[in-house]
């Protein structure tokens, strides 16, 4: 088990390194360079542009720039915002909490709605319950989350006045963004849970358990569900990236402070270091969440532990 | 829906009827043969319900978007301040926006941009992804290992964030956003095509082609590529649904086409400012996105069941 874990942790390192290199090169996609791209906003003279290039080290060869970028990263330095000059690491640190809160709440909503509905659909396969769950799931993956968010603001905040329009920092303010973000995820979870459970409920060992005369309840909870939850855990890890991306849009809908609004503003300003930092942090979080999921998997599934 | 429930309730009857339905009909249609024909159609419909509902939905939307003049003779950009913020009524079925522009026309014309934003990125992603996947899967060895590690990294970047980073570099706009979304989607196609290629490579018909002395390029193009088409079509249909959503999201936050171009995400962003006064500005373009995405998803599901029920994407 420890060998497996060590291998899994070690495999994460090249991926993280790859992410760093990829985000570094993303910025070098710019036709011309970062300084000429900023020209529109800052109205610099040719001399000022040259000074800025020198200051940002853009005149050095690419590998020198990459080396310097890596050295700085190793010290936790993500560079400084081109607008305002604050350290990117600080900007991200002050915004990331709100985004994690939102994605965690959305994921919780998705699991609480999606798993029971998926199980119900699989157990009552072919009934009206199943059809309803499948149709709802199809609608759920098709409705844009930002539209759902807007319509919820319209209904619950403007018409009914139950919830605040502008998101405040309270739990009540988190309800609408988390539901808007979580429902599409719930739909994906319903589909996967249903498919997995249908497969498992047809498996031989479930028939054996039933033939032994076990109660349906015991067969479902002890035998089927335990195995059914495993692929679900992997999927939840993989969907974390989608949720992070979705959070960017949802934060904008609800004017909610977070990584999403930070990165959107930075894209509009063409503030490259901030965008680079946000993408780097989001991708690293995704990789680490999936590492955590894999480790958790080992804990709950003895087959991996002993093989 | 009802048919299935009845079908489950009386399976023997269904069997007998389906057997009867397969018999050739000789004489003129009696009421029984009409009933049997109808039942046969119902069964075929139920089996391919996703495919049918999805294609009909998409066909209606495509028709509206391709021929907006059939539904409205107003322009999507001409302003009429006197008629601003009209709620839906017989003259303006979808109402008017803050400049008095007809929302129906804006939604119909806006669909053109939105649909293009769904299709072009997937063409880019499927084309580039298929090429990378074919090469990686067929060549194998170090090239496969290298390309797949690059894909591992690529896939770790959330699609919207990667697209945002590319838009930062290239600048906002319709073409750039399509490139950004397309590039972000490449690894999903590359992985799938590589998987199919890997399994095909071991088949005896590929070995036979090699023994016959066909060139690598010919084997790839004539023998392997055609076998990846079915999964590519299925994945692309669902991909278009995803790309429409991503494109609308990005243009909603101002990264895509700029005003006054009508585009669903952009109209929604307008609607957001007027949410207290005019729900319809936000409602209709969102509903259009939802229905189009639903249609593409259903079509993808249906195609998967039709082309290969075992396929898992």
Interface residues (C-beta under 8 A of the other chain):
Chain A: X14 X15 X18 X19 X21 X22 X23 X26 X27 X29 X30 X31 X37 X126 X127 X128 X131 X138 X139 X141 X142 X143 X144 X145 X146 X147 X150 X151 X153 X154 X158 X241 X242 X244 X245 X246 X248 X249 X252 X253 X263 X264 X266 X267 X268 X270 X272 X275 X276 X278 X279 X282 X283 X286 X287
Chain B: X1 X4 X5 X8 X149 X150 X152 X153 X154 X156 X157 X158 X159 X160 X161 X162 X164 X165 X166 X167 X168 X169 X170 X171 X172 X241 X245 X248 X249 X252 X253 X254 X255 X268 X271 X272 X275 X276 X279 X282 X283 X286 X287 X289 X290 X291 X293 X294 X297 X298 X301
